[in-house]
Amino acid sequence: MMETAKRVAEIPPSRSVQPQEERFRVVSPTMPILSLRDVVKDYQSDGQPVRALDGVTLDVESGQFVTLVGRSGCGKSTLLNLAGAMDFPTAGNVSIDGISTSGLPDTELTRIRREKVGF
């Protein structure tokens, strides 16, 4: 039986979309498919440090829909790059399907992107 996805925001019944079972894989409800823990990302801009993300913690369960909303320059793309294993945090941890992305060889990162993320 398919578990129902958690709702991040309530959608009016007239606009709700029911997921098709073949699109989702049920994993343990205690292990998120994506987990960011106390993630910090710093960049250098004109020799000055810029903090793009400051202590972000986020869990995304299988089948859950998440929307990132914010003003220009607030860190949305940075967060997506970290979540997709395209970049690495200055501090903190990013895990995809229970596997920490830090320190993985390029071949394993490529496999995770292809099989788990879709890059």
C-alpha positions as a LaTeX table, in Angstrom:
\begin{tabular}{lrrr}
\hline
Residue & $x$ (\AA) & $y$ (\AA) & $z$ (\AA) \\
\hline
Met1 & 0.00 & 0.00 & 0.00 \\
Met2 & 1.33 & 3.45 & $-0.90$ \\
Glu3 & 2.02 & 5.84 & 1.97 \\
Thr4 & 0.50 & 9.27 & 1.62 \\
Ala5 & 3.04 & 12.09 & 1.11 \\
Lys6 & 3.26 & 14.68 & 3.86 \\
Arg7 & 1.88 & 18.04 & 2.84 \\
Val8 & 4.17 & 21.04 & 3.15 \\
Ala9 & 1.35 & 23.43 & 2.30 \\
Glu10 & $-2.34$ & 22.67 & 2.13 \\
Ile11 & $-3.71$ & 22.63 & $-1.42$ \\
Pro12 & $-7.40$ & 23.34 & $-1.92$ \\
Pro13 & $-9.25$ & 20.12 & $-2.87$ \\
Ser14 & $-10.17$ & 21.52 & $-6.29$ \\
Arg15 & $-6.46$ & 21.87 & $-7.14$ \\
Ser16 & $-5.04$ & 18.78 & $-5.45$ \\
Val17 & $-3.12$ & 16.24 & $-7.49$ \\
Gln18 & $-3.07$ & 12.59 & $-6.52$ \\
Pro19 & 0.35 & 10.94 & $-6.97$ \\
Gln20 & 0.57 & 7.96 & $-9.28$ \\
Glu21 & 1.89 & 4.95 & $-7.41$ \\
Glu22 & 4.60 & 4.05 & $-9.95$ \\
Arg23 & 6.25 & 7.47 & $-9.50$ \\
Phe24 & 7.13 & 6.99 & $-5.83$ \\
Arg25 & 9.24 & 4.58 & $-3.82$ \\
Val26 & 8.32 & 4.01 & $-0.19$ \\
Val27 & 11.28 & 4.14 & 2.18 \\
Ser28 & 11.40 & 3.89 & 5.94 \\
Pro29 & 9.38 & 6.73 & 7.47 \\
Thr30 & 12.28 & 7.32 & 9.88 \\
Met31 & 14.88 & 7.91 & 7.14 \\
Pro32 & 14.42 & 10.94 & 4.89 \\
Ile33 & 15.34 & 10.63 & 1.22 \\
Leu34 & 17.18 & 13.98 & 1.56 \\
Ser35 & 18.66 & 15.31 & 4.77 \\
Leu36 & 20.58 & 18.52 & 5.40 \\
Arg37 & 21.96 & 19.03 & 8.92 \\
Asp38 & 23.31 & 22.40 & 10.12 \\
Val39 & 24.52 & 23.20 & 6.60 \\
Val40 & 26.68 & 26.28 & 6.13 \\
Lys41 & 27.99 & 27.46 & 2.75 \\
Asp42 & 30.52 & 30.29 & 2.44 \\
Tyr43 & 31.87 & 31.85 & $-0.74$ \\
Gln44 & 34.50 & 34.47 & $-1.45$ \\
Ser45 & 33.39 & 37.61 & $-3.29$ \\
Asp46 & 36.00 & 40.31 & $-3.98$ \\
Gly47 & 38.16 & 38.78 & $-1.26$ \\
Gln48 & 35.36 & 39.02 & 1.30 \\
Pro49 & 33.60 & 36.02 & 2.82 \\
Val50 & 29.90 & 35.73 & 1.98 \\
Arg51 & 27.67 & 33.32 & 3.88 \\
Ala52 & 25.05 & 31.96 & 1.45 \\
Leu53 & 23.55 & 29.44 & 3.90 \\
Asp54 & 23.74 & 29.59 & 7.68 \\
Gly55 & 22.83 & 26.47 & 9.65 \\
Val56 & 20.12 & 25.04 & 7.38 \\
Thr57 & 18.45 & 21.83 & 8.56 \\
Leu58 & 15.91 & 20.13 & 6.29 \\
Asp59 & 14.43 & 16.65 & 5.88 \\
Val60 & 12.50 & 15.60 & 2.79 \\
Glu61 & 10.59 & 12.34 & 2.94 \\
Ser62 & 9.93 & 10.11 & $-0.06$ \\
Gly63 & 6.94 & 11.42 & $-2.02$ \\
Gln64 & 6.99 & 14.80 & $-0.29$ \\
Phe65 & 6.81 & 17.96 & $-2.39$ \\
Val66 & 8.87 & 20.94 & $-1.26$ \\
Thr67 & 8.92 & 24.48 & $-2.61$ \\
Leu68 & 11.81 & 26.89 & $-2.06$ \\
Val69 & 10.69 & 30.50 & $-2.10$ \\
Gly70 & 12.71 & 33.62 & $-1.37$ \\
Arg71 & 14.13 & 36.83 & $-2.69$ \\
Ser72 & 16.99 & 36.92 & $-5.16$ \\
Gly73 & 20.30 & 36.03 & $-3.54$ \\
Cys74 & 18.84 & 34.35 & $-0.44$ \\
Gly75 & 20.46 & 30.94 & $-1.14$ \\
Lys76 & 17.81 & 28.95 & $-3.05$ \\
Ser77 & 20.17 & 27.83 & $-5.84$ \\
Thr78 & 22.97 & 27.19 & $-3.37$ \\
Leu79 & 20.69 & 24.90 & $-1.37$ \\
Leu80 & 19.62 & 23.03 & $-4.53$ \\
Asn81 & 23.26 & 22.59 & $-5.61$ \\
Leu82 & 24.08 & 21.09 & $-2.21$ \\
Ala83 & 20.94 & 18.92 & $-2.21$ \\
Gly84 & 21.87 & 17.58 & $-5.66$ \\
Ala85 & 25.51 & 16.84 & $-4.70$ \\
Met86 & 26.73 & 19.38 & $-7.24$ \\
Asp87 & 28.52 & 21.32 & $-4.48$ \\
Phe88 & 29.55 & 20.66 & $-0.90$ \\
Pro89 & 28.87 & 22.51 & 2.33 \\
Thr90 & 31.51 & 24.51 & 4.16 \\
Ala91 & 30.13 & 22.89 & 7.34 \\
Gly92 & 27.31 & 20.48 & 8.16 \\
Asn93 & 26.15 & 17.36 & 6.36 \\
Val94 & 24.08 & 16.51 & 3.30 \\
Ser95 & 22.76 & 12.94 & 2.92 \\
Ile96 & 20.87 & 11.49 & $-0.03$ \\
Asp97 & 18.98 & 8.27 & 0.71 \\
Gly98 & 21.08 & 7.81 & 3.86 \\
Ile99 & 24.46 & 8.35 & 2.14 \\
Ser100 & 26.54 & 11.38 & 3.13 \\
Thr101 & 27.80 & 13.19 & 0.02 \\
Ser102 & 30.93 & 14.59 & 1.67 \\
Gly103 & 34.14 & 12.84 & 0.74 \\
Leu104 & 32.64 & 10.54 & $-1.89$ \\
Pro105 & 34.69 & 9.87 & $-5.04$ \\
Asp106 & 33.47 & 11.41 & $-8.30$ \\
Thr107 & 32.29 & 8.04 & $-9.65$ \\
Glu108 & 30.01 & 7.52 & $-6.63$ \\
Leu109 & 28.72 & 11.11 & $-6.79$ \\
Thr110 & 27.90 & 10.63 & $-10.46$ \\
Arg111 & 26.00 & 7.42 & $-9.67$ \\
Ile112 & 24.02 & 9.09 & $-6.88$ \\
Arg113 & 23.15 & 12.06 & $-9.11$ \\
Arg114 & 22.02 & 9.75 & $-11.90$ \\
Glu115 & 20.08 & 7.23 & $-9.79$ \\
Lys116 & 18.79 & 9.33 & $-6.88$ \\
Val117 & 18.70 & 12.97 & $-7.96$ \\
Gly118 & 18.32 & 13.16 & $-11.71$ \\
Phe119 & 21.25 & 15.38 & $-12.72$ \\
\hline
\end{tabular}
